[in-house]
């Protein structure tokens, strides 16, 4: 994900933002009519930001066209392993989306509390991701019989100054992390809608980051899910046995994603080594999982998965990358 250029302004007021988004959607519809596609994603690669100030603001040209295809955000499934799902923010050229990483459970905390504390107190493994939450002095969570998760957090968690766009996504980050942790721990009924109510110091109605009123229960906003992300391998993974299995989630106007494995030096992609495509079984314009396997020789690599823009073949959009190391060629 490329960092936003210096000097970009924050997301404007609601009225101006709605007017701009309407214009953007009309332009997208015109483009789709020419292409004969449902929609075209206008995304770029994921790159770590240089400063907290850049992270705290949305790019000025933010549109909703890239996220319009993502209309459902399925819950994670229950697992017996003690794993914490944590969502982060990540820039994708002209927008900011949600990406997930998994962390081992290190305490006897409630899984929701542990996952949320990790989200607010640690850094993502992938330097392309970021978070604007502060470590809270107090954090608790509970679930009602009606599938409502209540998170009670201290006000110091919202100490960062962010604009309205990042504030909205940061609150969604909390909602996704809490619901994912509850689902993976088997604490909720996945067949029913799950809501998250956020209290701040025991009270409702707080303005999160000065922009988002926490006055009613919230659900997952599917439009904020990243259109492409690599779930496995994780950033910096080291492989001693092959094949290297790649798994992830994505959506594409054509139902296929492109990938590339490039040799890496000093943490940056060098010369391409392998490339190809992978189908999303769910089909075109449907969010689904993908997987494929690679058997590269020992070395350091950057793995990229992306959408090959149907409007401009060869143009990569919605890129997610992971750095991996292959130590030996012990093929199973």
KOLKOLKOL-948924 format. One record per residue (C-alpha): z, x, y. Coordinates in nm, 3 decimals. Each point is the difference from the previous one (the first is absolute). Layout:
N
- up, east, north
- Z, X, Y
...
REM end
This chain:
332
- up, east, north
- 0.000, 0.000, 0.000
- -0.098, 0.145, 0.334
- 0.260, 0.006, 0.275
- -0.061, -0.214, 0.302
- -0.157, 0.192, 0.291
- 0.242, 0.095, 0.278
- 0.046, -0.246, 0.277
- -0.072, -0.314, -0.199
- 0.181, -0.299, 0.138
- 0.242, -0.227, -0.186
- -0.090, -0.338, -0.142
- -0.036, -0.241, 0.295
- 0.166, -0.335, 0.053
- -0.053, -0.277, -0.254
- -0.264, -0.186, 0.199
- -0.213, 0.308, 0.059
- 0.039, 0.110, -0.360
- -0.113, -0.340, -0.130
- -0.301, 0.005, 0.232
- -0.099, 0.350, -0.115
- 0.046, -0.089, -0.365
- -0.220, -0.308, 0.041
- -0.277, 0.214, 0.149
- 0.042, 0.256, -0.278
- -0.026, -0.269, -0.267
- -0.321, -0.136, 0.157
- -0.150, 0.348, -0.003
- 0.101, 0.040, -0.363
- -0.160, -0.333, -0.090
- -0.324, 0.103, 0.171
- -0.001, 0.325, -0.191
- 0.067, -0.177, -0.329
- -0.288, -0.240, 0.058
- -0.232, 0.296, 0.034
- 0.138, 0.171, -0.306
- 0.031, -0.313, -0.211
- 0.359, 0.098, -0.076
- 0.319, -0.193, 0.033
- 0.148, 0.262, 0.230
- -0.018, 0.370, 0.070
- 0.307, 0.220, 0.032
- 0.020, 0.215, 0.307
- 0.249, 0.259, -0.115
- 0.036, 0.375, -0.003
- 0.191, 0.266, -0.190
- 0.376, 0.047, -0.013
- 0.144, 0.300, 0.177
- 0.354, 0.094, 0.093
- 0.094, -0.061, 0.363
- 0.096, 0.283, 0.228
- 0.289, -0.169, 0.177
- 0.242, -0.290, -0.015
- -0.151, -0.127, 0.325
- -0.339, -0.045, -0.169
- 0.164, -0.178, -0.291
- 0.180, -0.238, 0.234
- -0.318, -0.152, 0.146
- -0.298, -0.182, -0.141
- -0.353, 0.123, 0.071
- -0.146, -0.186, 0.296
- -0.303, -0.121, -0.198
- 0.201, -0.168, -0.275
- -0.188, -0.282, -0.172
- 0.085, -0.238, -0.279
- -0.344, 0.014, -0.163
- 0.093, 0.273, -0.245
- 0.293, -0.193, -0.138
- -0.167, -0.341, -0.016
- -0.109, 0.053, -0.361
- 0.357, 0.048, -0.123
- 0.128, -0.354, -0.035
- 0.267, 0.038, -0.269
- 0.276, 0.254, -0.058
- 0.126, -0.035, -0.358
- 0.359, 0.094, -0.073
- 0.083, 0.305, -0.205
- 0.093, -0.070, -0.360
- 0.344, 0.046, -0.151
- 0.065, 0.334, -0.167
- 0.284, 0.144, -0.205
- -0.017, 0.339, 0.173
- 0.216, 0.078, 0.302
- -0.278, 0.041, 0.253
- 0.009, -0.087, 0.367
- -0.317, -0.133, 0.163
- -0.020, 0.100, 0.366
- -0.270, -0.105, 0.245
- -0.115, 0.219, 0.288
- -0.239, -0.033, 0.292
- -0.324, 0.194, 0.005
- -0.282, 0.017, 0.251
- -0.351, -0.088, -0.105
- -0.217, 0.080, 0.300
- 0.024, -0.317, 0.210
- 0.298, -0.162, -0.169
- 0.333, 0.064, -0.172
- 0.068, -0.123, -0.353
- 0.271, -0.004, -0.265
- 0.001, 0.251, -0.287
- 0.254, 0.032, -0.282
- 0.168, 0.293, -0.173
- 0.252, 0.002, -0.284
- 0.332, 0.187, 0.010
- 0.259, 0.051, -0.274
- 0.319, -0.199, 0.039
- 0.279, 0.242, 0.090
- 0.297, -0.231, 0.042
- 0.170, -0.307, -0.136
- -0.097, -0.199, 0.309
- -0.162, -0.336, -0.023
- -0.372, 0.082, -0.055
- -0.099, -0.173, 0.324
- 0.258, 0.193, 0.200
- -0.101, 0.327, -0.165
- -0.369, -0.057, 0.067
- 0.057, -0.106, 0.360
- 0.234, 0.292, 0.066
- -0.265, 0.235, -0.138
- -0.256, -0.161, 0.231
- 0.226, 0.042, 0.303
- 0.151, 0.340, -0.078
- -0.258, 0.218, -0.173
- -0.353, 0.119, 0.057
- -0.301, -0.104, -0.207
- -0.130, 0.254, -0.249
- -0.350, -0.041, 0.132
- -0.028, 0.148, 0.351
- -0.268, -0.260, 0.078
- 0.272, -0.268, 0.008
- 0.279, -0.057, 0.252
- 0.291, -0.226, 0.092
- 0.171, -0.078, 0.330
- 0.330, -0.126, -0.141
- 0.328, 0.179, 0.073
- 0.279, 0.052, -0.252
- 0.228, -0.305, 0.035
- 0.376, 0.032, 0.017
- 0.026, -0.320, -0.205
- -0.237, -0.166, -0.245
- 0.041, -0.282, -0.251
- -0.217, -0.244, -0.195
- 0.041, -0.314, -0.209
- -0.217, -0.264, -0.170
- 0.055, -0.375, -0.001
- -0.081, -0.236, -0.284
- -0.303, -0.113, 0.203
- -0.168, 0.343, -0.007
- 0.105, 0.089, 0.354
- 0.093, 0.365, 0.052
- 0.242, 0.060, 0.286
- 0.009, 0.349, 0.146
- 0.283, 0.082, 0.240
- -0.056, 0.324, 0.191
- 0.165, 0.161, 0.299
- -0.182, 0.009, 0.334
- -0.023, 0.380, 0.002
- -0.280, -0.024, -0.259
- -0.228, -0.124, 0.281
- 0.064, 0.286, 0.242
- -0.360, 0.123, 0.012
- -0.222, -0.114, 0.286
- -0.319, -0.147, -0.142
- -0.268, -0.240, 0.120
- -0.052, -0.354, -0.128
- -0.256, 0.096, -0.264
- 0.220, 0.263, -0.163
- 0.305, -0.225, 0.032
- -0.178, -0.276, -0.193
- -0.105, 0.244, -0.272
- 0.344, 0.159, -0.021
- 0.160, -0.338, -0.061
- -0.267, -0.070, -0.263
- 0.088, 0.337, -0.153
- 0.357, -0.124, -0.046
- -0.118, -0.332, -0.147
- -0.229, 0.172, -0.250
- 0.261, 0.256, -0.104
- 0.276, -0.259, -0.048
- -0.220, -0.238, -0.200
- -0.147, 0.282, -0.211
- 0.345, 0.134, -0.087
- 0.129, -0.346, -0.092
- -0.306, -0.075, -0.212
- 0.008, 0.331, -0.187
- 0.369, -0.049, -0.072
- -0.065, -0.350, -0.133
- 0.222, -0.161, 0.264
- -0.245, -0.266, 0.118
- -0.221, -0.265, -0.151
- -0.355, 0.136, 0.050
- -0.150, -0.345, -0.050
- 0.161, -0.126, 0.320
- -0.047, 0.104, 0.360
- 0.238, 0.277, 0.107
- 0.127, 0.009, 0.356
- 0.193, 0.266, 0.189
- 0.250, -0.084, 0.270
- 0.119, 0.291, 0.215
- 0.338, -0.002, 0.172
- 0.099, 0.270, 0.246
- 0.372, 0.069, 0.009
- 0.049, -0.335, -0.173
- -0.199, -0.208, 0.249
- -0.344, -0.158, 0.002
- -0.251, 0.001, 0.289
- -0.002, 0.375, 0.072
- -0.321, 0.140, 0.154
- -0.105, 0.274, -0.242
- -0.109, 0.308, 0.194
- -0.002, -0.226, 0.307
- -0.307, -0.192, -0.119
- 0.051, -0.202, -0.320
- 0.256, -0.284, 0.006
- 0.192, -0.016, -0.328
- 0.070, -0.369, 0.029
- -0.145, -0.135, -0.325
- -0.067, 0.111, -0.360
- -0.317, 0.204, -0.053
- -0.246, 0.047, -0.285
- -0.246, 0.276, -0.083
- -0.292, 0.025, 0.243
- -0.294, 0.084, -0.227
- -0.221, 0.105, 0.291
- 0.213, 0.312, 0.050
- -0.056, 0.142, -0.350
- -0.211, 0.318, -0.005
- -0.354, -0.077, -0.123
- 0.001, 0.312, -0.220
- 0.287, 0.207, -0.129
- 0.061, 0.248, -0.280
- 0.312, -0.090, -0.196
- -0.022, 0.284, -0.251
- -0.008, 0.297, 0.020
- 0.266, 0.030, 0.266
- -0.030, 0.247, 0.283
- 0.050, 0.359, -0.124
- 0.001, -0.096, -0.369
- -0.037, 0.292, -0.241
- -0.177, -0.051, -0.331
- 0.050, 0.216, -0.308
- -0.184, -0.236, -0.231
- -0.327, -0.183, 0.046
- -0.170, -0.233, 0.058
- 0.107, -0.064, 0.355
- 0.025, -0.378, 0.013
- -0.065, -0.161, 0.336
- 0.134, -0.349, 0.070
- 0.004, -0.202, 0.316
- -0.070, -0.321, 0.183
- -0.289, -0.095, 0.220
- -0.250, -0.253, 0.128
- -0.368, 0.041, 0.074
- -0.293, -0.220, 0.112
- -0.194, 0.129, -0.302
- 0.282, 0.002, -0.256
- -0.022, 0.378, -0.041
- 0.176, 0.296, 0.159
- -0.118, 0.357, 0.029
- 0.207, 0.308, -0.080
- -0.023, 0.375, 0.046
- 0.195, 0.294, -0.136
- -0.029, 0.299, 0.231
- 0.142, 0.347, -0.044
- 0.286, 0.059, 0.241
- 0.139, 0.302, 0.179
- 0.297, 0.006, 0.238
- 0.044, -0.372, -0.046
- -0.350, -0.086, 0.121
- -0.312, -0.112, -0.183
- -0.256, 0.272, -0.057
- -0.315, -0.040, -0.209
- -0.063, -0.320, -0.200
- 0.033, 0.044, -0.377
- -0.052, -0.347, -0.150
- -0.084, -0.345, 0.134
- -0.076, -0.344, -0.132
- 0.073, -0.371, 0.027
- 0.249, -0.236, -0.162
- -0.019, -0.377, -0.033
- 0.272, -0.241, 0.108
- 0.017, -0.239, -0.299
- 0.085, -0.295, 0.225
- -0.341, 0.033, 0.168
- -0.133, 0.004, 0.355
- 0.234, -0.096, 0.283
- 0.297, -0.024, -0.236
- 0.306, 0.226, 0.018
- 0.048, 0.160, -0.341
- 0.099, 0.310, -0.192
- -0.223, 0.287, -0.103
- 0.036, 0.297, -0.234
- -0.203, 0.295, -0.123
- 0.068, 0.341, -0.160
- -0.103, 0.353, 0.093
- 0.009, 0.333, -0.184
- -0.030, 0.272, 0.266
- 0.070, 0.371, -0.060
- 0.328, 0.150, 0.130
- 0.025, 0.007, 0.376
- 0.102, -0.189, 0.313
- -0.190, -0.314, 0.092
- -0.019, -0.279, 0.254
- -0.073, -0.336, -0.158
- -0.159, -0.263, 0.223
- -0.070, -0.366, -0.072
- -0.188, -0.206, 0.256
- -0.253, -0.271, 0.074
- -0.358, 0.116, 0.041
- -0.094, -0.205, 0.306
- -0.285, -0.231, -0.107
- -0.121, -0.007, 0.361
- -0.032, 0.376, 0.013
- -0.023, 0.165, -0.346
- 0.187, 0.328, -0.007
- 0.254, -0.113, 0.260
- 0.352, -0.002, -0.144
- 0.233, -0.277, 0.107
- 0.355, -0.084, -0.103
- 0.058, 0.348, -0.143
- 0.323, 0.087, -0.181
- 0.060, 0.355, -0.119
- 0.242, 0.190, -0.225
- 0.043, 0.372, -0.055
- 0.044, 0.092, -0.367
- 0.029, 0.317, -0.206
- -0.133, 0.057, -0.349
- 0.195, 0.283, -0.162
- -0.145, 0.009, -0.351
- -0.265, -0.162, -0.209
- 0.204, -0.142, -0.284
- -0.204, -0.308, -0.076
- 0.177, -0.281, -0.183
REM end
